[in-house]
């Protein structure tokens, strides 16, 4: 196979193949666990394909170990210009036929899709299986594009498609486009938005139908639906992170088996449990707690927050990016169509910044500030987004500060799940992060997104009403806008 324009180190690939054959022949293969397989075979293989492992997280063209926030995380993200090109799930060399393990395949594909990335690779070096995460297949084996084994690396033209150069040229995407018969999934952001709009419609219609005696206004219905969805997303996030057992699916199954009882009553017990544990205003008594909602409506929403009806995708809320969650903006039954939601966003001046641009801007502002200031100065820095939307810039700024304190000598000794470090995270949110937005629902989502950043098992969450506020940040005259924002009154200490 030619190396023309692909910058592949075939001499290194030959050495790895030889080493693999020796390990296999000697029986030493049985001693290889996942970590030693990554270190001795997988990382060197992808280095030979031009990928940079040595400068993790400090460059836009690098391979990063994926975050450990999810029990179901994959091992590496391969990025160019900050944009993920594929995610790699590694397995031990000693494990056979990994491509036939539906759990491994599903994990790799679902993770890539939820990270808005088309490609997933499952490998233990002996097998390199390449999957397209965009293809809508209920049998995940059908997402397979091709498989390579070590004896293919030097002879099969498809090996070069794994190189960094090939991904820069979008060559796998061109090949995938030839599979014209393959039905594509919605991208994660569109699918989540579409599902949330549908859930809103289901809940709104049900609330209006069953609570006519309460004479609810449209705003009260919208606000109740928003609060229910925010709570369910918070609970699903805690479940997917492994902080809480999967209670929502559990009560759904119990209710289904009994064939009687009221789901809302059971869900209210979960709300109470979360309120006791986390003490967030999210679960404090609200109008939505006094409403009657049919079992079937709640069942549809809870099941839909886990997986699609055709099972072609599943949601893992510990993996979904916060700016994707931020697409959940207000929608009423009358305007609950995706196209009209886009119109609403445009009319309101609501636009989403891609996450890699958010990363770039925050690194070159907050990141640069951190480099040149003392810990005492960093404690006092105030970061404001005057049109914060669902909080993507604030979340990224929060992470920049959290990473700084993780590496600071005073905190480096603390385990990252210790109470002292949790207190530090709360302090960052309360003292350093501020936002304003015209849309009350966006503000509620921004508060929710920020709380999810620090969510830990049974740790009490702070209230963020004093940090993230509703208002028109451009107008301070109440005669012009009913959401006029007087900076000196709203943030007196900071404005001094």
ABEGO torsion letter per residue (X at the ends): XBABGAGBBAAAAAAAAAAAAAAAAAGAAAABBAAAAAAAAAAAAAAAAGBBAABBGABABBBBBBBAABAABBABBBBBGGBBABBBBBBBAABBGAAABAAAAAAAAAAAAAAGBABBBBBAGABBBBBBAABBBABAAAABABBBBAAAAAABAAAAAABAAAAAAGAAAAAAAABAABBBBBBAAAAAAAAAAAAAAAAAAAAAAAAAAAGBBAAAAAAAAAAAAAAAAAAAAAAAAGABBBAAAAAAAAAAAAGBEBAAAAAAAAAAAAAAAAGBAAABBBAAAABBBBAAAAAAAAAAAABBAAGABBBBAAABBAAAAAABBBBBAAAABAAAAAAAAAAAGBBBBBAAAAAAAAAAAAAAAAAABBAAAAAABBBBBABAEAGAAAAAAAAAAAAAAAABAAAAABBAABAAAAAAAAAAAAAABBBBBABAAAAAAAAAAAAAAABBBGBBBBBAAAABBBEBAABABAAABAABBBAAAABAAAAX
